[in-house]
């Protein structure tokens, strides 16, 4: 539909990709989130068109665990898209606010996020930037994955040490950090890395370090095992993270569906408390 912005309500966030504003869509009488993209001055029309096509593909993804993209807009100095506004907070914000979250709740959140990614995988769509900031939790506790249709495009790549890579350090798969093509297993890595963070409140690579150091660790996949950080968690949870974050794609769960099923099996089959 044609977006008619009645008013800007507030700034929801700002980052490397641009800014997100809360606005009222007068045409449909609802609140929407507008993501304004920071387009490089030297970006060619081909890359911009590629980004539009990816957003269009993502817009066809309609699932209860995915933040819906409504429309794409570009003209003059502005490029943005309108998407579903999730009234709530990100997993990162939740984890920073709460000193402790039960293992059952952590697994539920990542299982729902995996269901959203699973729906994308069924359409052949990769995310490539799954991280706590992109996992939204609404006030009614519904989990939704945000930013489909952005991270898979070269516009989101950043030049580091002579390599163009997409994703976020600390959560990207080793093949991403090496600038290699991604696969469904790449998104599994991001989900498992986010699961790790949800338990440990820190990346699997430890506290933030210099970009070059973190990039090298990401390329090698040399994580700090979750069992070393949280030994009281059930071994089945350690296994979820170990396999989901295996250095080589073929060692991981094949796709988000397999990862989700493994999480659910952990919740159902455990014959003892998930934390000792």
ZAFIMI-411919 format. One record per residue (C-alpha): x, y, z; residue number from 0; residue in three letters. Coordinates in Angstrom, 3 decimals, always signed. Example, Ala and Ser with C-alpha at 12.3 -4.5 7.8 and 13.67 -1.06 7.14 Angstrom:
<<+12.300 -4.500 +7.800> 0 ALA>
<<+13.670 -1.060 +7.140> 1 SER>
END
This chain:
<<+0.000 +0.000 +0.000> 0 UNK>
<<+1.015 +3.614 -0.295> 1 UNK>
<<+2.417 +4.750 +3.033> 2 UNK>
<<+1.010 +7.986 +4.420> 3 UNK>
<<+3.024 +9.051 +7.416> 4 UNK>
<<+0.913 +11.095 +9.764> 5 UNK>
<<+3.560 +11.743 +12.394> 6 UNK>
<<+6.869 +10.568 +13.750> 7 UNK>
<<+6.446 +9.448 +17.338> 8 UNK>
<<+9.950 +8.605 +18.562> 9 UNK>
<<+13.387 +7.304 +17.685> 10 UNK>
<<+13.419 +3.570 +18.373> 11 UNK>
<<+17.069 +2.894 +17.634> 12 UNK>
<<+20.163 +3.830 +15.706> 13 UNK>
<<+23.025 +1.732 +14.376> 14 UNK>
<<+25.392 +1.091 +11.503> 15 UNK>
<<+22.524 +0.395 +9.109> 16 UNK>
<<+20.731 +3.664 +9.903> 17 UNK>
<<+17.904 +4.712 +12.211> 18 UNK>
<<+14.496 +3.295 +13.134> 19 UNK>
<<+11.583 +5.647 +13.787> 20 UNK>
<<+8.133 +4.943 +15.160> 21 UNK>
<<+5.467 +6.511 +12.955> 22 UNK>
<<+1.721 +6.490 +12.400> 23 UNK>
<<+0.490 +5.198 +9.045> 24 UNK>
<<-2.588 +7.301 +8.265> 25 UNK>
<<-3.693 +5.082 +5.368> 26 UNK>
<<-4.293 +2.061 +7.624> 27 UNK>
<<-4.500 +3.755 +11.016> 28 UNK>
<<-1.702 +1.811 +12.687> 29 UNK>
<<+1.736 +2.327 +14.137> 30 UNK>
<<+4.665 +1.204 +11.995> 31 UNK>
<<+8.428 +1.177 +12.353> 32 UNK>
<<+10.340 +2.974 +9.608> 33 UNK>
<<+13.914 +1.829 +9.042> 34 UNK>
<<+15.951 +4.530 +7.303> 35 UNK>
<<+19.023 +3.035 +5.651> 36 UNK>
<<+22.440 +4.628 +5.690> 37 UNK>
<<+23.238 +4.228 +1.996> 38 UNK>
<<+26.917 +4.829 +1.134> 39 UNK>
<<+27.483 +7.796 -1.172> 40 UNK>
<<+29.290 +5.561 -3.679> 41 UNK>
<<+26.584 +2.863 -3.739> 42 UNK>
<<+25.610 +1.998 -7.303> 43 UNK>
<<+22.078 +1.490 -8.563> 44 UNK>
<<+22.630 -2.246 -8.868> 45 UNK>
<<+23.290 -2.668 -5.143> 46 UNK>
<<+20.322 -0.500 -4.246> 47 UNK>
<<+18.082 -2.539 -6.534> 48 UNK>
<<+19.459 -5.721 -4.989> 49 UNK>
<<+18.545 -4.432 -1.558> 50 UNK>
<<+15.027 -3.585 -2.747> 51 UNK>
<<+14.568 -7.066 -4.211> 52 UNK>
<<+15.743 -8.705 -0.982> 53 UNK>
<<+13.295 -6.560 +1.014> 54 UNK>
<<+10.572 -7.525 -1.463> 55 UNK>
<<+11.321 -11.230 -0.970> 56 UNK>
<<+11.309 -10.775 +2.782> 57 UNK>
<<+8.006 -8.902 +2.525> 58 UNK>
<<+6.398 -12.079 +1.209> 59 UNK>
<<+7.462 -13.864 +4.381> 60 UNK>
<<+4.381 -13.948 +6.589> 61 UNK>
<<+4.896 -15.789 +9.863> 62 UNK>
<<+3.951 -15.097 +13.473> 63 UNK>
<<+7.613 -15.238 +14.517> 64 UNK>
<<+8.883 -12.788 +11.882> 65 UNK>
<<+8.652 -8.994 +11.902> 66 UNK>
<<+6.559 -8.273 +8.798> 67 UNK>
<<+7.933 -5.916 +6.147> 68 UNK>
<<+5.118 -3.804 +4.670> 69 UNK>
<<+6.631 -1.613 +1.972> 70 UNK>
<<+9.806 -0.170 +0.456> 71 UNK>
<<+10.385 +3.520 -0.273> 72 UNK>
<<+13.277 +5.257 -2.008> 73 UNK>
<<+13.614 +8.738 -3.417> 74 UNK>
<<+16.127 +11.540 -3.309> 75 UNK>
<<+18.316 +11.252 -0.227> 76 UNK>
<<+16.009 +8.849 +1.636> 77 UNK>
<<+15.745 +5.074 +1.444> 78 UNK>
<<+13.610 +3.313 +4.025> 79 UNK>
<<+11.073 +0.570 +4.486> 80 UNK>
<<+8.003 +0.277 +6.672> 81 UNK>
<<+7.663 -2.746 +8.906> 82 UNK>
<<+5.574 -4.115 +11.730> 83 UNK>
<<+6.045 -2.290 +15.008> 84 UNK>
<<+6.702 -4.699 +17.869> 85 UNK>
<<+5.812 -3.131 +21.188> 86 UNK>
<<+8.289 -4.717 +23.536> 87 UNK>
<<+12.051 -5.152 +23.658> 88 UNK>
<<+14.900 -7.065 +22.078> 89 UNK>
<<+16.468 -10.141 +23.627> 90 UNK>
<<+19.562 -8.058 +24.237> 91 UNK>
<<+17.540 -5.476 +26.178> 92 UNK>
<<+15.754 -8.201 +28.139> 93 UNK>
<<+19.028 -9.891 +29.036> 94 UNK>
<<+20.616 -6.612 +30.110> 95 UNK>
<<+17.591 -5.783 +32.248> 96 UNK>
<<+17.141 -9.182 +33.878> 97 UNK>
<<+19.897 -10.629 +36.048> 98 UNK>
<<+18.666 -14.132 +35.365> 99 UNK>
<<+16.214 -15.854 +33.000> 100 UNK>
<<+15.054 -19.427 +33.504> 101 UNK>
<<+16.486 -22.030 +31.112> 102 UNK>
<<+12.939 -22.934 +30.070> 103 UNK>
<<+12.220 -19.344 +29.045> 104 UNK>
<<+15.527 -18.994 +27.191> 105 UNK>
<<+14.838 -22.177 +25.226> 106 UNK>
<<+11.287 -21.044 +24.460> 107 UNK>
<<+12.524 -17.724 +23.078> 108 UNK>
<<+15.145 -19.308 +20.822> 109 UNK>
<<+12.733 -22.053 +19.712> 110 UNK>
<<+10.224 -19.411 +18.573> 111 UNK>
<<+12.983 -17.433 +16.852> 112 UNK>
<<+14.089 -20.633 +15.122> 113 UNK>
<<+10.519 -21.166 +13.901> 114 UNK>
<<+10.637 -17.766 +12.215> 115 UNK>
<<+13.982 -18.495 +10.593> 116 UNK>
<<+12.659 -21.917 +9.597> 117 UNK>
<<+9.840 -20.236 +7.652> 118 UNK>
<<+12.438 -18.153 +5.827> 119 UNK>
<<+14.569 -21.187 +5.043> 120 UNK>
<<+11.542 -22.894 +3.530> 121 UNK>
<<+11.425 -20.013 +1.049> 122 UNK>
<<+15.167 -20.179 +0.430> 123 UNK>
<<+15.777 -16.920 +2.290> 124 UNK>
<<+18.778 -16.489 +4.600> 125 UNK>
<<+19.059 -13.944 +7.384> 126 UNK>
<<+22.839 -13.813 +7.908> 127 UNK>
<<+22.742 -11.464 +10.890> 128 UNK>
<<+20.902 -13.267 +13.681> 129 UNK>
<<+21.841 -11.739 +17.016> 130 UNK>
<<+20.160 -10.711 +20.299> 131 UNK>
<<+19.342 -7.238 +18.917> 132 UNK>
<<+17.316 -8.822 +16.088> 133 UNK>
<<+15.219 -11.065 +18.330> 134 UNK>
<<+12.192 -9.023 +19.435> 135 UNK>
<<+9.895 -10.012 +22.311> 136 UNK>
<<+6.471 -8.390 +22.372> 137 UNK>
<<+4.544 -7.487 +25.503> 138 UNK>
<<+2.480 -10.658 +25.113> 139 UNK>
<<+5.782 -12.636 +24.961> 140 UNK>
<<+5.558 -13.410 +21.244> 141 UNK>
<<+9.045 -13.721 +19.737> 142 UNK>
<<+9.732 -12.175 +16.329> 143 UNK>
<<+12.899 -12.111 +14.228> 144 UNK>
<<+13.675 -8.735 +12.639> 145 UNK>
<<+15.748 -7.496 +9.700> 146 UNK>
<<+15.115 -10.178 +7.103> 147 UNK>
<<+15.918 -8.853 +3.649> 148 UNK>
<<+18.743 -6.599 +4.766> 149 UNK>
<<+21.665 -8.662 +5.927> 150 UNK>
<<+21.697 -10.901 +2.867> 151 UNK>
<<+22.565 -7.946 +0.667> 152 UNK>
<<+25.974 -6.525 -0.121> 153 UNK>
<<+24.822 -3.112 +1.140> 154 UNK>
<<+25.276 -4.430 +4.665> 155 UNK>
<<+28.827 -5.589 +4.074> 156 UNK>
<<+31.706 -3.868 +5.746> 157 UNK>
<<+35.298 -3.924 +4.639> 158 UNK>
<<+37.546 -5.428 +7.296> 159 UNK>
<<+41.159 -6.330 +6.703> 160 UNK>
<<+40.666 -6.482 +2.951> 161 UNK>
<<+37.600 -8.739 +3.161> 162 UNK>
<<+33.951 -7.900 +2.634> 163 UNK>
<<+31.885 -9.643 +5.266> 164 UNK>
<<+28.290 -9.380 +6.432> 165 UNK>
<<+26.960 -10.027 +9.896> 166 UNK>
<<+27.974 -9.051 +13.405> 167 UNK>
<<+31.235 -10.007 +15.076> 168 UNK>
<<+30.658 -12.441 +17.911> 169 UNK>
<<+27.559 -13.902 +16.278> 170 UNK>
<<+28.560 -14.531 +12.668> 171 UNK>
<<+29.627 -17.981 +11.515> 172 UNK>
<<+33.315 -18.622 +10.710> 173 UNK>
<<+32.569 -18.908 +6.977> 174 UNK>
<<+30.955 -15.471 +7.091> 175 UNK>
<<+33.979 -14.006 +8.855> 176 UNK>
<<+36.155 -15.466 +6.092> 177 UNK>
<<+33.991 -13.833 +3.429> 178 UNK>
<<+32.650 -17.150 +2.124> 179 UNK>
<<+29.071 -17.866 +0.936> 180 UNK>
<<+26.482 -18.605 +3.594> 181 UNK>
<<+23.982 -21.447 +3.930> 182 UNK>
<<+21.127 -22.459 +6.216> 183 UNK>
<<+23.808 -23.688 +8.630> 184 UNK>
<<+25.120 -20.108 +8.776> 185 UNK>
<<+21.828 -18.986 +10.315> 186 UNK>
<<+21.919 -21.971 +12.678> 187 UNK>
<<+25.251 -20.662 +13.957> 188 UNK>
<<+23.666 -17.269 +14.631> 189 UNK>
<<+20.777 -18.868 +16.503> 190 UNK>
<<+23.135 -20.981 +18.625> 191 UNK>
<<+25.370 -17.966 +19.317> 192 UNK>
<<+22.281 -16.051 +20.418> 193 UNK>
<<+21.257 -18.979 +22.630> 194 UNK>
<<+24.705 -18.822 +24.227> 195 UNK>
<<+24.331 -15.094 +24.870> 196 UNK>
<<+20.860 -15.540 +26.331> 197 UNK>
<<+22.320 -17.860 +28.962> 198 UNK>
<<+25.724 -16.288 +29.580> 199 UNK>
<<+24.921 -12.585 +28.982> 200 UNK>
<<+28.094 -12.395 +26.892> 201 UNK>
<<+29.217 -13.492 +23.434> 202 UNK>
<<+30.720 -16.964 +23.013> 203 UNK>
<<+33.966 -15.136 +22.201> 204 UNK>
<<+34.119 -13.385 +25.557> 205 UNK>
<<+34.072 -9.691 +26.320> 206 UNK>
<<+34.270 -7.239 +23.374> 207 UNK>
<<+37.765 -6.970 +21.943> 208 UNK>
<<+39.461 -5.093 +19.150> 209 UNK>
<<+37.864 -5.701 +15.779> 210 UNK>
<<+40.893 -7.501 +14.312> 211 UNK>
<<+41.188 -9.855 +17.305> 212 UNK>
<<+37.491 -10.666 +17.279> 213 UNK>
<<+37.513 -11.196 +13.519> 214 UNK>
<<+40.353 -13.711 +13.788> 215 UNK>
<<+38.516 -15.592 +16.531> 216 UNK>
<<+35.334 -15.572 +14.461> 217 UNK>
<<+37.201 -16.891 +11.428> 218 UNK>
<<+38.627 -19.768 +13.463> 219 UNK>
<<+35.458 -20.391 +15.484> 220 UNK>
<<+37.465 -20.505 +18.710> 221 UNK>
<<+34.699 -19.964 +21.258> 222 UNK>
<<+34.707 -20.305 +25.024> 223 UNK>
<<+32.572 -23.444 +25.617> 224 UNK>
<<+29.310 -22.704 +27.409> 225 UNK>
<<+30.053 -25.539 +29.849> 226 UNK>
<<+33.119 -23.561 +31.008> 227 UNK>
<<+31.009 -20.458 +31.655> 228 UNK>
<<+27.852 -22.121 +32.984> 229 UNK>
<<+28.732 -25.676 +34.095> 230 UNK>
<<+25.447 -26.058 +36.006> 231 UNK>
<<+23.355 -26.122 +32.839> 232 UNK>
<<+22.061 -29.481 +31.645> 233 UNK>
<<+24.480 -31.271 +29.235> 234 UNK>
<<+21.755 -31.298 +26.581> 235 UNK>
<<+21.891 -27.494 +26.503> 236 UNK>
<<+25.681 -27.585 +26.189> 237 UNK>
<<+25.242 -29.971 +23.264> 238 UNK>
<<+22.795 -27.606 +21.533> 239 UNK>
<<+25.364 -24.816 +21.601> 240 UNK>
<<+28.360 -27.015 +20.784> 241 UNK>
<<+26.742 -28.500 +17.702> 242 UNK>
<<+24.978 -25.300 +16.625> 243 UNK>
<<+28.292 -23.386 +16.791> 244 UNK>
<<+30.500 -26.088 +15.294> 245 UNK>
<<+33.278 -24.464 +13.181> 246 UNK>
<<+32.312 -26.276 +9.974> 247 UNK>
<<+28.783 -25.940 +8.507> 248 UNK>
<<+28.387 -29.705 +7.905> 249 UNK>
<<+28.959 -30.330 +11.633> 250 UNK>
<<+25.970 -28.188 +12.666> 251 UNK>
<<+22.241 -28.764 +12.558> 252 UNK>
<<+21.279 -28.672 +8.893> 253 UNK>
<<+18.798 -25.801 +9.155> 254 UNK>
<<+16.624 -23.851 +11.571> 255 UNK>
<<+13.963 -26.566 +11.593> 256 UNK>
<<+16.428 -29.175 +12.856> 257 UNK>
<<+17.742 -26.749 +15.465> 258 UNK>
<<+14.203 -25.937 +16.648> 259 UNK>
<<+13.348 -29.632 +16.943> 260 UNK>
<<+16.531 -30.230 +18.961> 261 UNK>
<<+15.589 -27.405 +21.345> 262 UNK>
<<+12.090 -28.816 +21.796> 263 UNK>
<<+13.474 -32.299 +22.413> 264 UNK>
<<+15.728 -30.832 +25.082> 265 UNK>
<<+12.720 -29.235 +26.775> 266 UNK>
<<+10.632 -32.415 +26.577> 267 UNK>
<<+13.132 -35.214 +27.113> 268 UNK>
<<+15.216 -33.895 +29.955> 269 UNK>
<<+14.731 -36.222 +32.945> 270 UNK>
<<+16.227 -33.733 +35.396> 271 UNK>
<<+16.172 -29.947 +35.977> 272 UNK>
<<+17.770 -27.883 +33.163> 273 UNK>
<<+19.991 -26.198 +35.720> 274 UNK>
<<+21.529 -27.854 +38.747> 275 UNK>
END
